[in-house]
């Protein structure tokens, strides 16, 4: 695949809309615009209203055409955007005409890949563009906007500069060991290394804690049979999604649905009632319920206030202690409108809400919104995907391994670890990867990006 090829794609979502954008990038982009519009003069960055013709000079549409002259464009190449009327047919006709005039259809992510190769964006910014399109909350959008602005690049560059400074100290000690160097230089290097380690650890830990902001939060509803879990799911969704029955074991598998709570799009998982059973199918359902708890960010544990607390309820509490220690847990004491038989004191240590799912769940909605909003209250720069996190972790491993050689004044070995750490840090924003690997990475982007 030659990067000199002129590529084209529909950059807007498929379907019916008021406007569709066909984007063209490459050395022939301007000539293609001249051909399709039957015009010779295009002033860079000026929108013009123009008729758009196919290769047989038949009128397709009248729309806005904008020319971006290289290198002042997203890809760093000449770009032309045809803003035609929306809909499946017109945009496809314009794209076909562009291809007849000399372009080819772009591969997924090829526009972003060219921007990366031409130094217009780094890999983090490219990945942030892809994730911003799929952002599942306002907090996620704000995080990704900071990445587009270059916040992660600045943070990584700061760590890199600090490591290069330490590496320079090490090289001086290696090359001029017999010279009179400051006695406290090694102590200073060790202090600086420890500070870098703490900063990198904090970034990795914070990124893992906040990953759900980007991927979307998952909320699991658990409890023994007939506590009102399915009724709660239906109330949250405002329609009858789950079968509600007095027969224990009605829900035998997890049911997942998405719902908007405040500014967050979350995944609600209604699980099978957890109890000891001889039914093989129900056993599988209970196993999946436990797995849903492990994978969730928030656990809603339901108990029936109108029934005596029993060993099945105790099992739910044991699951919370074992499987949900690092989760946000809200204990829901359901059927509060009926005579109370369970003691609220049994649930001390947890956030508890008394409610009747069939009457009013607004207190729960308010509490969930409060918890979800609290996840977004932070200022740290975070890593936004597994690839970045793995690169940072490998850099951290090298830095940890460099401490002992530094303390023992084995500076050659220390320098080797620092250089490896620098290579891994570079992987976060601008990796020196093969073309095949870059194709795979950008191939996960959507068309037209």
Backbone torsions as a table, in degrees:
resi	resn	phi	psi	omega
1	UNK	NA	122.0	-179.6
2	UNK	-91.0	132.0	177.3
3	UNK	-71.4	-11.4	177.7
4	UNK	-79.7	-13.1	175.8
5	UNK	-58.4	147.6	172.6
6	UNK	-92.2	126.6	-174.8
7	UNK	-114.8	157.2	-178.7
8	UNK	-148.3	151.5	177.0
9	UNK	-164.2	157.4	170.9
10	UNK	-79.4	119.1	-172.2
11	UNK	-92.3	-6.8	178.9
12	UNK	-104.6	163.3	-178.2
13	UNK	-63.5	144.6	178.0
14	UNK	-70.9	146.5	-179.8
15	UNK	128.1	-173.7	-177.1
16	UNK	-89.7	129.8	178.7
17	UNK	-159.3	174.8	-176.9
18	UNK	-73.9	-33.8	-176.8
19	UNK	-134.8	142.9	170.3
20	UNK	-127.8	142.9	-178.4
21	UNK	-115.1	125.5	172.3
22	UNK	-105.6	119.5	-175.5
23	UNK	-105.2	135.0	-179.8
24	UNK	-126.5	131.7	-178.4
25	UNK	-136.4	132.4	177.9
26	UNK	143.1	177.9	-174.2
27	UNK	-66.0	-24.2	-179.3
28	UNK	-96.7	4.2	-174.9
29	UNK	-57.5	-45.3	-177.7
30	UNK	-67.2	-42.6	178.8
31	UNK	-62.0	-36.7	177.8
32	UNK	-64.5	-41.6	178.0
33	UNK	-62.4	-42.2	179.1
34	UNK	-61.8	-39.7	-179.5
35	UNK	-67.6	-48.3	-175.3
36	UNK	-72.4	-28.4	-177.0
37	UNK	-100.5	-7.1	-178.3
38	UNK	55.6	41.5	178.2
39	UNK	-130.8	154.0	179.6
40	UNK	-106.3	-30.6	-172.2
41	UNK	-107.1	119.9	175.4
42	UNK	-128.4	115.4	178.0
43	UNK	-84.0	127.9	-178.3
44	UNK	-55.2	137.8	175.4
45	UNK	63.7	21.0	176.0
46	UNK	-115.7	123.6	-180.0
47	UNK	-78.4	130.6	177.7
48	UNK	-125.9	147.3	174.8
49	UNK	-88.6	126.3	-174.8
50	UNK	-147.0	149.1	168.2
51	UNK	-71.7	146.1	179.8
52	UNK	-122.5	123.5	-175.3
53	UNK	-112.2	156.1	173.0
54	UNK	-85.5	-175.2	-173.9
55	UNK	-69.8	-15.3	177.6
56	UNK	-97.0	14.3	179.4
57	UNK	65.8	22.3	175.2
58	UNK	-93.5	137.7	-176.3
59	UNK	-67.0	129.3	175.9
60	UNK	-99.1	-48.2	-173.0
61	UNK	-165.8	169.2	168.5
62	UNK	-119.1	124.0	-176.0
63	UNK	-151.4	-172.9	179.6
64	UNK	-93.2	134.4	178.6
65	UNK	-124.1	129.8	-179.6
66	UNK	-127.4	131.2	179.7
67	UNK	-108.2	127.1	176.1
68	UNK	-113.2	113.3	-175.7
69	UNK	-81.1	135.4	176.3
70	UNK	-62.2	143.8	4.1
71	UNK	-94.6	14.4	-173.3
72	UNK	-91.2	62.2	178.9
73	UNK	-146.8	174.2	-178.6
74	UNK	-60.8	-43.6	-177.4
75	UNK	-88.1	-13.6	-174.0
76	UNK	86.4	-1.3	176.8
77	UNK	-108.9	172.8	169.6
78	UNK	-60.6	132.3	176.9
79	UNK	-129.2	139.1	170.5
80	UNK	-125.4	133.6	175.4
81	UNK	-114.4	125.5	173.6
82	UNK	-99.2	112.6	178.2
83	UNK	-99.9	96.1	-176.3
84	UNK	-102.5	178.1	176.9
85	UNK	-68.7	143.2	-175.0
86	UNK	-71.1	167.7	-178.4
87	UNK	123.8	163.0	-175.8
88	UNK	-70.9	-41.4	-169.2
89	UNK	-73.7	-51.7	-173.5
90	UNK	-62.1	-48.6	-179.2
91	UNK	-60.6	-40.1	179.1
92	UNK	-64.8	-38.3	178.6
93	UNK	-66.1	-40.4	178.0
94	UNK	-65.1	-43.7	179.0
95	UNK	-61.8	-42.3	178.6
96	UNK	-61.7	-40.3	-179.9
97	UNK	-67.0	-39.3	177.8
98	UNK	-61.2	-42.4	-179.1
99	UNK	-69.3	-36.7	176.6
100	UNK	-64.4	-28.3	-178.3
101	UNK	-83.6	-2.0	173.5
102	UNK	130.8	-5.8	179.0
103	UNK	-90.8	172.0	171.2
104	UNK	-128.4	158.8	-179.9
105	UNK	-68.8	131.6	-177.8
106	UNK	-71.4	149.4	171.7
107	UNK	-77.8	158.4	176.7
108	UNK	-54.8	129.3	176.8
109	UNK	78.4	5.4	-173.4
110	UNK	-70.7	-31.1	176.4
111	UNK	-63.6	-45.9	179.5
112	UNK	-66.0	-37.3	179.0
113	UNK	-62.5	-42.4	178.6
114	UNK	-65.4	-38.1	176.6
115	UNK	-61.5	-39.5	178.1
116	UNK	-65.9	-49.9	-177.6
117	UNK	-64.6	-29.3	179.9
118	UNK	-91.2	8.3	174.6
119	UNK	74.7	17.3	179.5
120	UNK	-81.9	-30.1	176.9
121	UNK	-141.3	156.5	171.2
122	UNK	-94.4	176.8	-173.8
123	UNK	-65.7	-36.4	178.3
124	UNK	-61.6	-43.0	179.2
125	UNK	-64.8	-38.8	177.9
126	UNK	-63.0	-44.7	179.8
127	UNK	-67.6	-32.9	177.8
128	UNK	-65.7	-37.1	176.9
129	UNK	-60.4	-47.2	-178.7
130	UNK	-62.4	-42.5	-178.3
131	UNK	-73.4	-31.7	-179.7
132	UNK	-62.1	-35.3	178.3
133	UNK	-61.5	-32.7	-176.4
134	UNK	-104.0	13.3	-176.1
135	UNK	-54.0	134.0	-174.8
136	UNK	-105.6	6.3	176.2
137	UNK	-161.6	163.5	177.1
138	UNK	-65.3	-35.9	178.2
139	UNK	-62.1	-41.8	178.7
140	UNK	-61.9	-42.8	179.3
141	UNK	-61.5	-39.2	179.9
142	UNK	-67.7	-41.0	177.7
143	UNK	-60.4	-47.4	-176.2
144	UNK	-68.8	-32.2	175.8
145	UNK	-62.9	-36.8	176.9
146	UNK	-65.7	-34.1	176.7
147	UNK	-68.5	-39.2	177.0
148	UNK	-62.4	-31.3	178.9
149	UNK	-76.0	-15.8	177.0
150	UNK	100.6	18.8	-178.1
151	UNK	-61.7	-45.1	-179.4
152	UNK	-66.6	-40.0	178.6
153	UNK	-57.6	-42.5	180.0
154	UNK	-66.2	-41.9	-179.0
155	UNK	-64.6	-43.6	179.5
156	UNK	-67.0	-39.5	-179.9
157	UNK	-64.5	-35.0	177.8
158	UNK	-64.5	-45.0	177.8
159	UNK	-63.0	-42.1	-179.6
160	UNK	-61.4	-45.5	179.8
161	UNK	-62.1	-40.5	178.9
162	UNK	-64.2	-39.6	179.0
163	UNK	-68.1	-39.3	178.6
164	UNK	-63.7	-36.2	177.5
165	UNK	-63.3	-45.3	178.3
166	UNK	-64.1	-41.5	179.5
167	UNK	-61.3	-38.4	178.2
168	UNK	-63.5	-41.1	176.3
169	UNK	-59.3	-42.5	-178.7
170	UNK	-64.5	-43.6	-179.5
171	UNK	-62.9	-38.5	177.6
172	UNK	-61.5	-44.9	179.5
173	UNK	-64.1	-36.3	-179.8
174	UNK	-70.0	-45.7	-174.4
175	UNK	-78.5	-28.2	-174.9
176	UNK	-127.5	47.8	-176.3
177	UNK	-62.4	-26.2	-176.8
178	UNK	-89.6	-6.8	179.6
179	UNK	-79.8	165.4	178.2
180	UNK	-82.5	93.6	178.1
181	UNK	-100.1	154.9	179.8
182	UNK	-55.2	132.5	-177.3
183	UNK	-64.6	-28.0	-175.5
184	UNK	-92.4	11.7	-176.5
185	UNK	-63.9	-44.1	-179.9
186	UNK	-64.1	-38.6	177.3
187	UNK	-63.4	-40.6	178.5
188	UNK	-64.9	-40.9	178.5
189	UNK	-63.1	-42.1	179.7
190	UNK	-64.8	-40.4	178.2
191	UNK	-63.3	-45.2	179.8
192	UNK	-64.9	-39.8	178.7
193	UNK	-62.0	-43.4	179.9
194	UNK	-62.4	-38.9	178.8
195	UNK	-65.0	-42.0	177.7
196	UNK	-63.9	-42.3	178.6
197	UNK	-58.1	-45.1	-179.0
198	UNK	-64.3	-41.9	179.5
199	UNK	-64.2	-42.1	-179.4
200	UNK	-70.2	-40.6	176.5
201	UNK	-59.4	-45.0	-178.8
202	UNK	-62.1	-40.2	178.9
203	UNK	-63.4	-44.8	-178.5
204	UNK	-66.0	-47.1	-179.1
205	UNK	-63.0	-44.2	179.3
206	UNK	-63.3	-38.8	-179.9
207	UNK	-63.7	-41.8	179.9
208	UNK	-66.9	-39.3	179.4
209	UNK	-66.5	-33.3	-173.8
210	UNK	-97.0	4.1	-175.3
211	UNK	-58.3	-34.0	-178.6
212	UNK	-64.7	-23.7	175.8
213	UNK	-61.1	-33.1	-178.6
214	UNK	-89.8	-41.3	-176.3
215	UNK	-84.1	-17.6	-175.1
216	UNK	101.1	138.8	-178.5
217	UNK	-81.4	150.1	176.2
218	UNK	-120.4	131.6	-179.5
219	UNK	-118.5	123.9	179.5
220	UNK	-104.5	134.8	175.1
221	UNK	-104.2	119.7	-179.7
222	UNK	-127.5	163.7	178.7
223	UNK	160.9	169.9	176.0
224	UNK	-73.7	170.1	179.9
225	UNK	-58.8	147.5	173.3
226	UNK	64.3	33.3	173.8
227	UNK	-97.0	-10.3	178.3
228	UNK	110.3	17.9	-177.6
229	UNK	-62.6	-48.6	-178.9
230	UNK	-67.4	-34.8	176.0
231	UNK	-64.2	-37.0	177.8
232	UNK	-65.6	-45.3	178.7
233	UNK	-57.8	-45.9	179.8
234	UNK	-62.4	-38.6	179.6
235	UNK	-67.0	-39.9	178.4
236	UNK	-65.4	-37.6	-177.9
237	UNK	-85.4	-15.4	-178.1
238	UNK	64.8	26.0	170.4
239	UNK	-158.6	164.1	-174.3
240	UNK	-79.5	84.1	-179.9
241	UNK	-84.8	-40.4	-176.7
242	UNK	-108.3	147.7	177.0
243	UNK	-73.7	129.2	178.6
244	UNK	-108.4	125.7	-177.8
245	UNK	-150.0	153.9	175.2
246	UNK	-78.7	-7.3	-178.9
247	UNK	-79.9	121.6	-179.7
248	UNK	-62.5	138.2	177.7
249	UNK	87.4	14.3	179.5
250	UNK	-61.2	-46.0	176.2
251	UNK	-86.9	111.0	-175.7
252	UNK	-107.6	-5.4	179.7
253	UNK	-141.1	165.4	177.8
254	UNK	-73.8	143.3	175.8
255	UNK	-119.3	125.3	-177.3
256	UNK	-117.6	136.6	176.4
257	UNK	-145.7	155.1	177.2
258	UNK	-98.5	147.7	-179.8
259	UNK	-150.0	146.9	178.0
260	UNK	-94.3	122.8	175.5
261	UNK	-121.9	111.7	-174.3
262	UNK	63.3	-123.1	179.3
263	UNK	-99.4	10.1	-172.9
264	UNK	-112.2	134.6	170.5
265	UNK	-94.8	117.1	-174.7
266	UNK	-120.9	160.6	178.7
267	UNK	-106.4	117.8	178.4
268	UNK	-95.8	129.4	179.9
269	UNK	-118.2	113.6	173.7
270	UNK	-90.0	123.1	-174.1
271	UNK	-103.4	163.8	174.6
272	UNK	-66.5	146.7	177.1
273	UNK	-59.4	131.2	-175.7
274	UNK	-89.8	119.1	178.6
275	UNK	-163.1	165.1	173.2
276	UNK	-75.5	130.0	-176.5
277	UNK	-147.7	154.1	176.0
278	UNK	-95.9	-11.6	-179.2
279	UNK	-71.6	119.6	-175.3
280	UNK	-63.6	-40.3	179.5
281	UNK	-65.6	-41.9	179.9
282	UNK	-66.2	-33.5	177.3
283	UNK	-61.2	-41.6	177.7
284	UNK	-62.1	-40.9	178.3
285	UNK	-61.2	-41.7	178.8
286	UNK	-64.5	-40.9	178.3
287	UNK	-61.5	-41.1	179.0
288	UNK	-69.1	-30.0	177.1
289	UNK	-63.1	-44.0	179.0
290	UNK	-64.2	-38.6	178.6
291	UNK	-66.4	-36.2	177.8
292	UNK	-63.2	-36.6	177.2
293	UNK	-63.7	-44.9	-177.9
294	UNK	-63.4	-33.8	-176.2
295	UNK	-89.8	-5.4	-174.6
296	UNK	-86.4	163.1	173.5
297	UNK	-99.9	-32.1	179.1
298	UNK	-130.1	136.8	177.9
299	UNK	-116.1	126.2	172.5
300	UNK	-102.4	109.5	-178.2
301	UNK	-99.9	117.8	-174.6
302	UNK	-100.9	135.7	176.3
303	UNK	-133.0	148.6	-178.1
304	UNK	-97.4	109.8	-179.2
305	UNK	-65.8	-23.2	-175.0
306	UNK	-84.9	-0.5	179.7
307	UNK	-120.2	153.7	178.3
308	UNK	-64.2	141.0	175.6
309	UNK	-66.6	126.2	-175.7
310	UNK	-130.3	-172.6	-175.5
311	UNK	-66.1	-27.6	177.1
312	UNK	-69.2	-37.9	174.5
313	UNK	-65.0	-41.0	179.1
314	UNK	-61.6	-36.1	178.4
315	UNK	-63.8	-37.0	177.8
316	UNK	-63.4	-43.4	177.9
317	UNK	-62.7	-38.7	178.4
318	UNK	-64.8	-38.3	177.6
319	UNK	-64.1	-40.3	178.5
320	UNK	-61.4	-42.8	-178.8
321	UNK	-67.7	-34.1	-175.4
322	UNK	-89.6	-45.1	-170.7
323	UNK	-101.9	-14.6	-173.7
324	UNK	-121.7	27.9	-178.0
325	UNK	-65.1	-31.9	-179.2
326	UNK	-102.6	17.4	-179.4
327	UNK	-107.5	160.8	167.3
328	UNK	-81.8	122.8	-176.6
329	UNK	-116.8	130.9	173.2
330	UNK	-121.6	121.0	177.5
331	UNK	-89.7	122.5	-180.0
332	UNK	-104.0	117.0	178.0
333	UNK	-96.1	94.7	-172.0
334	UNK	-83.9	164.5	178.3
335	UNK	63.0	40.7	179.8
336	UNK	-69.1	-11.5	178.4
337	UNK	-80.8	-9.9	179.8
338	UNK	-100.6	164.4	177.1
339	UNK	-54.9	132.8	-173.8
340	UNK	-85.4	131.3	178.2
341	UNK	-118.9	-25.5	177.4
342	UNK	-89.9	150.9	179.7
343	UNK	-93.8	131.5	-179.7
344	UNK	-66.0	-25.0	-178.6
345	UNK	-64.0	-18.9	179.3
346	UNK	-66.4	-17.1	-173.6
347	UNK	-112.0	23.4	179.2
348	UNK	-61.9	144.1	-179.0
349	UNK	98.7	-9.6	178.5
350	UNK	-118.0	153.6	169.0
351	UNK	-66.6	123.4	-178.5
352	UNK	-121.1	142.4	176.4
353	UNK	-130.9	125.7	173.3
354	UNK	-91.6	129.4	-179.2
355	UNK	-161.4	169.7	170.8
356	UNK	-119.5	111.0	-174.4
357	UNK	-56.7	-34.3	-176.5
358	UNK	-79.3	-9.2	-179.2
359	UNK	-108.9	-50.2	-174.5
360	UNK	-159.8	120.2	177.4
361	UNK	-112.6	12.2	-178.6
362	UNK	-58.6	-36.2	176.2
363	UNK	-59.4	-36.3	178.3
364	UNK	-68.7	-43.4	178.4
365	UNK	-57.9	-44.4	-179.9
366	UNK	-63.2	-41.7	-179.8
367	UNK	-66.4	-43.1	178.7
368	UNK	-63.0	-41.1	177.9
369	UNK	-61.4	-41.4	179.0
370	UNK	-62.4	-44.0	-179.6
371	UNK	-66.6	-46.3	-178.7
372	UNK	-63.1	-40.6	178.4
373	UNK	-64.6	-33.9	-178.7
374	UNK	-66.3	-28.9	178.5
375	UNK	-64.7	-25.1	-176.1
376	UNK	-91.9	0.7	-177.1
377	UNK	-88.2	86.6	179.0
378	UNK	-159.7	160.8	-178.1
379	UNK	-120.1	-7.2	-175.9
380	UNK	-67.8	151.6	171.1
381	UNK	-80.7	132.4	-176.8
382	UNK	-122.2	159.6	174.5
383	UNK	-83.0	141.8	-168.3
384	UNK	-106.5	-1.3	177.8
385	UNK	-156.5	173.7	-176.3
386	UNK	-63.4	-39.3	-178.7
387	UNK	-60.0	-46.5	179.2
388	UNK	-64.3	-42.5	-178.5
389	UNK	-63.5	-42.9	179.7
390	UNK	-63.6	-39.1	178.2
391	UNK	-64.4	-41.8	178.9
392	UNK	-66.2	-39.4	179.4
393	UNK	-65.7	-38.3	177.6
394	UNK	-66.3	-38.9	176.0
395	UNK	-62.7	-41.0	179.1
396	UNK	-62.9	-42.2	178.1
397	UNK	-58.5	-43.1	179.7
398	UNK	-65.5	-39.3	179.7
399	UNK	-67.7	-39.8	177.3
400	UNK	-64.2	-38.7	-180.0
401	UNK	-70.2	-19.3	-177.9
402	UNK	-82.4	-13.9	-174.8
403	UNK	-65.1	-48.4	-177.4
404	UNK	-61.1	-48.1	177.2
405	UNK	-59.4	-35.7	179.3
406	UNK	-66.3	-44.8	-179.9
407	UNK	-63.9	-29.6	-179.4
408	UNK	-95.2	8.1	177.3
409	UNK	63.0	27.4	175.0
410	UNK	-92.8	76.2	-167.6
411	UNK	-71.3	-27.5	177.1
412	UNK	-63.1	-45.1	178.6
413	UNK	-67.2	-40.7	177.0
414	UNK	-57.0	-46.1	-178.3
415	UNK	-63.2	-36.0	177.7
416	UNK	-61.4	-44.5	179.1
417	UNK	-64.7	-40.1	-179.7
418	UNK	-65.3	-41.4	178.2
419	UNK	-62.9	-39.3	176.8
420	UNK	-65.7	-39.0	177.2
421	UNK	-62.1	-41.6	178.4
422	UNK	-62.3	-39.9	178.1
423	UNK	-62.5	-42.1	-179.3
424	UNK	-70.0	-36.0	176.2
425	UNK	-63.9	-37.7	178.8
426	UNK	-62.5	-27.9	179.9
427	UNK	-63.3	-22.1	-176.1
428	UNK	-70.2	-43.4	-173.9
429	UNK	-112.8	-34.0	-179.6
430	UNK	-146.7	74.1	-177.6
431	UNK	-71.1	145.4	174.1
432	UNK	-89.8	82.3	-174.3
433	UNK	-108.3	162.1	175.8
434	UNK	-71.5	157.8	179.5
435	UNK	-60.1	-36.5	-179.2
436	UNK	-62.5	-42.2	-179.5
437	UNK	-69.1	-38.6	177.4
438	UNK	-64.0	-38.5	176.4
439	UNK	-57.8	-42.9	-179.5
440	UNK	-66.4	-42.2	-178.4
441	UNK	-65.2	-47.9	-178.5
442	UNK	-77.2	-19.6	178.5
443	UNK	-65.2	-15.6	178.3
444	UNK	-82.4	-7.3	178.1
445	UNK	-77.1	167.2	179.0
446	UNK	-84.9	164.7	178.1
447	UNK	-63.6	144.8	177.8
448	UNK	83.3	1.7	-179.6
449	UNK	-118.6	NA	NA
